[in-house]
């Protein structure tokens, strides 16, 4: 089942350098983090597979949903819950060969043609706010933009891009399923407290 809160991995991990990330993740898992997206484009398949196996074990023990960014060919081996795609990836409809039970997610944006979303089981949509430390490529949508996006699709949609716990009530009122965050949890000084704050806002 798609969780209402998904944390994103940093996206900058180097081979053999996941120790601090794993320690940070433990705090979030202990606080009840329900979903994790492993998004590490810089890792080779071998390094990604090794890290994902470690995460699969930790997530299974904590009851946490695990998605892989791209790497669809590794999803069955890892018993992943989902494969998440970006604009650079295959389209969801091109992954019909994935084993039954592995969801197909897609990151979407305001300028997308909704026909490109065909075959997806859920969507991430954003950015809601400007994201510090990231080049401005897409204009922030704000709450009104997320509400317009929600009206374009019946698929479960999670807001992405600088989402804070204070944003959650308006997003949920607009019909969004939940939120996906990177720095808000795994980049927070206290990942456990940050996880609890999002979960309380989503409750």
GUTI-439557 format. One record per residue (C-alpha): x, y, z; chain; residue number from 1. Coordinates in Angstrom, 2 decimals. Example, Ala and Ser with C-alpha at 12.3 -4.5 7.8 and 13.67 -1.06 7.14 Angstrom:
BEGIN
       c1       c2       c3  mol  seq
    12.30    -4.50     7.80    A    1
    13.67    -1.06     7.14    A    2
This chain:
BEGIN
       c1       c2       c3  mol  seq
     0.00     0.00     0.00    A    1
     1.33     3.45    -0.95    A    2
     2.39     5.29     2.23    A    3
     1.41     8.89     2.88    A    4
     5.01     9.82     3.76    A    5
     8.02     8.84     1.66    A    6
    11.59     9.91     2.44    A    7
    14.10    10.21    -0.42    A    8
    17.72     9.13    -0.06    A    9
    20.30    11.92    -0.54    A   10
    21.08    11.19    -4.21    A   11
    24.79    11.81    -3.64    A   12
    26.02     8.60    -1.99    A   13
    29.38     7.19    -3.08    A   14
    30.32     3.49    -3.04    A   15
    31.14     2.49     0.52    A   16
    29.95     5.83     1.86    A   17
    26.47     4.94     3.05    A   18
    27.31     4.62     6.76    A   19
    26.09     8.09     7.82    A   20
    22.96     7.71     5.69    A   21
    22.13     4.35     7.27    A   22
    22.61     5.78    10.76    A   23
    20.30     8.69     9.92    A   24
    17.74     6.34     8.42    A   25
    17.66     4.22    11.58    A   26
    16.33     7.17    13.56    A   27
    13.59     7.80    11.01    A   28
    12.62     4.12    10.87    A   29
    12.48     3.93    14.65    A   30
    10.08     6.90    14.61    A   31
     7.76     5.09    12.18    A   32
     8.90     6.21     8.72    A   33
     6.48     4.35     6.41    A   34
     8.19     4.78     3.03    A   35
    11.65     5.18     1.46    A   36
    12.76     5.88    -2.12    A   37
    16.33     4.84    -2.88    A   38
    17.47     7.39    -5.46    A   39
    21.23     7.11    -6.07    A   40
    22.08     7.65    -9.75    A   41
    25.83     7.82    -9.07    A   42
    26.09     4.23    -7.82    A   43
    26.90     1.35   -10.12    A   44
    24.36    -1.47   -10.28    A   45
    26.61    -3.56    -8.05    A   46
    26.92    -0.86    -5.37    A   47
    23.24     0.01    -5.66    A   48
    22.25    -3.64    -5.27    A   49
    24.41    -4.08    -2.16    A   50
    22.95    -0.97    -0.53    A   51
    19.40    -1.87    -1.55    A   52
    19.74    -5.35    -0.01    A   53
    20.75    -3.74     3.27    A   54
    17.82    -1.35     3.06    A   55
    15.40    -4.13     2.13    A   56
    16.30    -5.98     5.34    A   57
    15.97    -2.85     7.49    A   58
    12.73    -1.76     5.85    A   59
    11.20    -5.23     6.15    A   60
    12.00    -5.29     9.86    A   61
    10.44    -1.84    10.33    A   62
     7.42    -2.38     8.07    A   63
     8.64     0.34     5.69    A   64
     7.68     0.42     1.98    A   65
    10.74     0.52    -0.32    A   66
    10.90     1.93    -3.84    A   67
    13.83     1.98    -6.28    A   68
    14.47     4.97    -8.51    A   69
    14.84     3.60   -12.07    A   70
    16.76     0.26   -11.76    A   71
    13.61    -1.63   -12.76    A   72
    15.75    -4.64   -13.64    A   73
    16.67    -5.01    -9.94    A   74
    13.17    -4.66    -8.52    A   75
    12.20    -8.34    -8.51    A   76
    15.56    -9.44    -7.08    A   77
    15.10    -7.01    -4.20    A   78
    11.38    -7.63    -3.67    A   79
    10.90    -3.86    -4.01    A   80
     7.46    -2.43    -3.43    A   81
     7.76     0.02    -6.32    A   82
     9.92     1.35    -9.15    A   83
     9.89     5.14    -9.38    A   84
    10.53     6.88   -12.70    A   85
    11.59    10.39   -13.76    A   86
    11.38    12.29   -17.04    A   87
    14.65    10.62   -18.10    A   88
    13.29     7.12   -17.47    A   89
    11.15     4.67   -19.40    A   90
     7.45     5.52   -19.27    A   91
     5.30     3.58   -16.78    A   92
     3.42     1.83   -19.59    A   93
     6.77     0.42   -20.81    A   94
     7.21    -1.50   -17.55    A   95
     4.25    -3.83   -18.01    A   96
     6.73    -6.71   -17.60    A   97
     7.34    -5.89   -13.92    A   98
     6.12    -8.67   -11.61    A   99
     2.62    -8.22   -10.27    A  100
     2.64    -6.32    -6.98    A  101
     5.50    -3.94    -7.85    A  102
     3.98    -0.48    -8.27    A  103
     5.06     1.97   -10.95    A  104
     5.54     5.54    -9.75    A  105
     6.36     8.68   -11.74    A  106
     7.65    12.16   -10.93    A  107
     5.46    14.68   -12.79    A  108
     5.41    18.41   -13.43    A  109
     2.95    21.14   -14.42    A  110
     3.96    21.18   -18.10    A  111
     3.53    17.42   -18.60    A  112
     1.04    15.92   -21.00    A  113
    -1.08    13.65   -18.84    A  114
    -0.95    10.91   -21.48    A  115
     2.67    10.44   -20.37    A  116
     1.33     9.35   -16.96    A  117
    -0.48     6.35   -18.45    A  118
     0.44     3.10   -16.71    A  119
     1.53     4.75   -13.44    A  120
     0.08     3.60   -10.12    A  121
     0.95     6.81    -8.27    A  122
     2.58    10.20    -8.89    A  123
     5.00    12.57    -7.16    A  124
     4.26    16.15    -8.27    A  125
     6.16    19.35    -7.65    A  126
     8.02    21.35    -6.73    A  127
     5.77    22.84    -4.11    A  128
     8.42    25.31    -2.88    A  129
    11.93    26.32    -3.98    A  130
    14.37    23.66    -2.81    A  131
    17.57    25.03    -1.19    A  132
    20.80    23.73    -2.65    A  133
    19.18    22.74    -5.94    A  134
    19.32    24.76    -9.15    A  135
    16.01    26.39   -10.07    A  136
    14.86    24.42   -13.11    A  137
    11.11    24.34   -12.49    A  138
     9.08    27.16   -11.01    A  139
     7.54    26.36    -7.62    A  140
     3.84    25.54    -7.96    A  141
     2.60    26.54    -4.54    A  142
    -0.50    25.03    -3.00    A  143
    -2.77    26.23    -5.79    A  144
    -0.57    24.56    -8.39    A  145
    -0.65    21.26    -6.53    A  146
    -4.44    21.49    -6.28    A  147
    -4.64    22.03   -10.06    A  148
    -2.39    19.02   -10.64    A  149
    -4.54    16.87    -8.39    A  150
    -7.57    17.78   -10.49    A  151
    -5.80    16.45   -13.62    A  152
    -5.50    12.86   -12.41    A  153
    -7.32    10.38   -10.21    A  154
    -4.04     8.65    -9.35    A  155
    -2.72     8.95    -5.76    A  156
    -0.42    11.99    -5.73    A  157
     2.31    12.98    -3.27    A  158
     3.60    16.55    -3.13    A  159
     7.36    16.98    -3.60    A  160
     9.77    19.88    -3.25    A  161
    10.50    21.59     0.06    A  162
     7.34    20.27     1.72    A  163
     7.12    21.07     5.44    A  164
     4.71    19.64     8.04    A  165
     2.85    22.98     8.04    A  166
     2.01    22.43     4.34    A  167
     0.30    19.11     4.96    A  168
    -3.23    20.28     5.95    A  169
    -3.68    22.33     2.78    A  170
    -2.28    19.55     0.60    A  171
    -4.55    16.95     2.15    A  172
    -7.53    19.30     1.83    A  173
    -6.72    19.57    -1.89    A  174
    -6.96    15.79    -2.17    A  175
    -3.29    14.84    -2.26    A  176
    -2.46    11.41    -0.88    A  177
     0.63    12.55     1.03    A  178
     4.14    13.99     0.75    A  179
     7.62    12.99    -0.38    A  180
    10.60    14.71     1.26    A  181
    14.37    14.58     1.15    A  182
    16.04    17.20     3.34    A  183
    12.96    17.48     5.55    A  184
    13.68    14.08     7.12    A  185
    17.01    12.54     6.15    A  186
    18.69    15.94     6.07    A  187
    17.14    17.12     9.35    A  188
    19.20    17.55    12.54    A  189
    16.87    15.07    14.28    A  190
    15.40    12.67    11.69    A  191
    13.25    10.90    14.29    A  192
    11.62    14.13    15.46    A  193
    11.16    15.28    11.86    A  194
     9.49    11.98    10.94    A  195
     7.11    12.28    13.88    A  196
     6.23    15.88    12.88    A  197
     5.24    14.81     9.35    A  198
     3.31    11.80    10.63    A  199
     1.40    13.91    13.14    A  200
     0.50    16.40    10.40    A  201
    -0.70    13.56     8.17    A  202
    -2.72    11.84    10.89    A  203
